[in-house]
Amino acid sequence: MDNGLKIGIYGGSFNPIHNGHIALARQFLLSLSLGEVWFIVSPQNPLKRNNELLSDSMRFRLTEKALCNEPSMKASDVEFLLPKPSYTWNTLEKLSHDNPDATFTLLIGGDNWKVFNRWYRSDDILNNYAVAIYPRPGSTIDPSSLPGNVTLIDAQLLDISSTDIRRRVARGMSIEGMVPDSVLDDIRNIDFRNISI
């Protein structure tokens, strides 16, 4: 790894990954002058029914394949190897330990920022890492209220959701333009009828 590489940490279920995720990551790269964005695929939540998510391995494989033409983005399965449930603090500490020359910025939605004080060791995250927030519908944030190491990004969100993709595939509808071409056939061939949509 290059010394001093600035990396954005973008966690999510990516169930499945879509063009909106990638477009947002591109905006992060530019807005924050990041070297890379790492997509941290979160493991199955033990508190949720098993049929709410595609398998961990499938979501990671699809994310990895979807990013094959994005040299500044990569998929990470680091949380699969950590104790469950996965906490962002533990993830950041593990990544920092394994990549001591890198600087990590946590990328979260405005909805998550609203409840950030409830996150496990949220104060430690703020004391040790930069945080960048992107807007989510219904979550208005006053930039002047943010701590010094927290940035509000003026990102444009694409109107695409994983839920809509799952519904469309289950109903035999087109998802062209919603997901990268590299995973279009893979996602189109998943049987979502047995997945909660």
N, C-alpha and C positions, 0 to 999 in steps of 0.2 A: 504493500500500500504506500501511496505517496505521502511524504511527511506533510502534516498540516492539512490533510484533506477534510473539507467541510461536507458533512453528510447529513441529509435530512432523513429522519426516521418516520415512516408513514405506515402506521399499523392499521390492520383491518381484517375482516373475515374474507374479503374478496371472493364472494360467493354467488357468481363468479366475478373475476376481474372484468372491467369494461373500459371503453374509451374515455369515460368521464374521469376515472381514476388516473389514467395516464396523462390526460390533458391538465389535470390539477398538479400532478408531479412536475410537468414541464414548467408551469407557472412558478412553482416553488423554486426550481432550479434557477430561473431568471431573477425572481424577486429577491432571493436571499443570497445570490451568487454562490450557490452550492456546487460542489464538484459532482456529487451523486445523490440520488434518492434511493433509499432501501425500503422496499415493500416488505414489512414484517407480517407474514401471514399468521394470524392468531389461531391457536388450536381450538378444538371443540370445547365449548364451555360446559363443564361437568354439570351445571345446574339446568341446562337446556336439554330438551329431548333430542335424541340422536338424529332424528329425521329432519332437523331444521337446517343442517349444513351438509354440503357435500363433504366427502372425507377430507381429512387434513392433507393426505398425499395428493389427492386430485386437485384441490385448490392451490396447493403449492406448485404442482406441475403446470397447471394452466397459467398461473401468474408468471412463472419462469419462462414459459413459451411465449406468452403475450409480450414480454419485455425483450425478446431476442433481437429486435431491431432498434432498441433504445440503449445506446452504449453508456448513458449516464444513469441508468436505472437497473436495479437488480432485485431479485426475490431472495428473501431470507427465511429460513425455517428455525431461527434461533429459539423461538418460544416453544417449539415442539420439544426441545431438549431441557427446558427449565421446569421447575415444579409447577403443578397446577393448583389453583388457577394462576394464569400468567398475569403478573403485575408489571406495569410499564417501568417502574423503578428498577426491578430486577433485570428487565431486558436491557435498559440503558447501562446499568452497571456491568452486565456481562459483555455488552458490546464495547464499552470503554476499556475493560480489562483486556479484551482480545485485540483491540486496536488502539493502543496507547497514544499514537501520533494523530489520531483523528479527533475532530470536534463534531459533536452531535447536536442537532437541533430537532426537537420533537415537533411534529406537524399534527395539529388536531383541529377538529371542527369547532365552530362557535358553540354548538350544543354541548360538546364535552367540556369546553372552558367554563360554561355556566355551573357545572357540577365538579369542577376540577378540585375544589377543596375537599371533596369526599374521596378522592383517589388515594390509594395507598402511598404514603410518604410523599404527598404532593409538595410539601415544603422543601423536602430534600431535592425533588426534581427541579423546582424553581431556583434553588440555591446552587445547583450544579450544572444545569443545562439551559440553553435558550429554548424558548417555545414560540412557535409561529402558529397563528390561528387563521383559519379560512372561514368565511361567512357561511352560515347555514340558514335556510329559510326559517324565519321566526325567532332568530337569535341575534338581537341587536346589541352591539358591544361598543362602549364609549372608549376610544383609543386612549384618552387621557386617564382612564381608570386602571390602565395596565401597568404592571411592574416593569422596571427598566429593561429586563431581558426577555420581555414578551412582545411580539410584533403582530400586528393585524395586517394580513395580506389582502390586497384588493383583487381577489381571484374571481374569475368568471367560471361559474359551475355549469357543466353541460347537464341537460335535463335527461339523464340516463340513470337508471337504478338497477341493481342486481335483481331486486324483486320483480321488476317489470320484465327483465330478460328471462327469468325463470318461468314466469307466467306465459310469455310469448312462445317459448320453446315448448312448454307443456301443451299449448293450444295449436301448435304447428304453424305459428306466424313467423315472419321474417325478423331476424335480428341483424341484418346487414347494416353496417355503419355504426352499430352499437358496441361491437367488440372488435379487437384487432383481427385482421384477416388470418393471422397465423393461428388463431384458436377458434375461428368461426365454425369450422366443421366439427371440431372437438365438442364445443358447447352445444351446437345444434343437435348432436347425436346423444346427449345425456338424457336419460329418462327422468324428467323432473316431476312426473306424475306422482311419484312416491316421496317427493320432497315437499315439506311445508312451503307454500308459496303465498 
